[in-house]
Amino acid sequence: MNYYDRYLDFYSGENRKQMFLTFCTFIEGIRDQDYDKLCSVLTDDCIGDISMTGHFTGKENTIHGLLWPGPHMDVSRITINSYMSRSHRGIGQQCAYTQHLYSLVDNETVYPFVFGGQFCNSYVKENGIWKISHVRYDLMFEAGNNSFVKDQWKLMDYSILYGHNPMINPELESPWVVIPDDDEPLSDAEQIFELEYRNNIGMDGGVFHLSHEVFSDSIFLNYSSHQNVNKNYSIAADQDYHGRKDAVNFFKGKQHKESRLQHIVSMAELQIDGDQALAYMIRSEYNRLKNNIYNKNTIHCQPLTAVHSIKASKENGIWKMKEMSYYPIMRFLPLDDDCIIYDEFLCGDTLWQSIKSDLKIL
């Protein structure tokens, strides 16, 4: 099941809606190994820069670099989060995080391989239809049974920053950099949720001016519930951080704990009261299940690992993040394997009210 109609109602602007549908079709084509579907959304002269497989020119070669090279799998799932796009006079730029799960299943157990990454794609409008002209993909983590693909793909080198030569340069290729003046202004709701999307891209990619851009001067981070593993592998709680300098330095410290981080969040709830807003975001991490493991039931679920509470205020007409709080959880959201995007805020309150009750969040 998909919920595309809910997202088309949420996103403002016809260009943003159509680019979203193009990207969803693109992801479906990768998941389903559907050559024709991928052909329908790529330009003939499309360029591909894919960290696992390399540089490609032309539609056919780019598709070859995108497709799953391993054996036929019993479970193939890709989910999208943090979708953002901009457009201007027939060109577009879009980025999103994705998580991928491929698994064999027998009578007793499952054998998953999971990985996550970022797409940053360029678009052109051909005969009134948005198509992807440049595919960029960076692998950000991989875990599990990588024997399915390790002889065909270049996987993460966890001994170096980024894990490989990056295909995406956020300072040059992020949507708001390529297209600073969008033809279609964002709604208040889009702007508020993008505060965390952009902060996450800044932290994960080391582009910390994004954090400075989205934070208010009085930003407060309530991270005393966040458990941090130090170099001695002992567990210690983080702290609360006040002001732009301490907040950005906190995220700088997190960026280096692994070769590459990926902060996946989905929209859970939004309350707007004039120039003040409260948003809730839910983290999902396929590779961080704490003491849980995938089994024949959870292999068809979206793992939910934390809740972020975001307070925002509009300053001189621009939404800024003024407070973020962190709450650890571990829940599994049942999700059809063919569902590529699911936000509780748009798609139905499956677990959110229960999570709020457990955390005693008003």
Secondary structure, DSSP 8 states (H G I E B T S, - for coil): ---HHHHHHHS-SHHHHHHHHHHHHHHHHHHHT-HHHHHHHEEEEEEEEETTTEEEESHHHHHHHHS--S---SEEEEEEEEEEEEEETTEEEEEEEEEEEEEEE-SS-EEEEEEEEEEEEEEEEETTEEEEEEEEEEEEEEEE-GGGTTTTS----TTSTTSS--S--HHHHSHHHH-SS-SS---HHHHHHHHHHHHHHHHHHT-THHHHHHEEEEEEEE-TT-EEE-TTS-EEE--EEEHHHHHHHHHHHHHTTSS-----EEEEEEEEETTEEEEEEEEE-TT--TT----TTGGGEEEEEEEEEEEEEEETTEEEEEEEEEEEEEEEEE--TT-----HHHH--SSHHHHHHHHT--
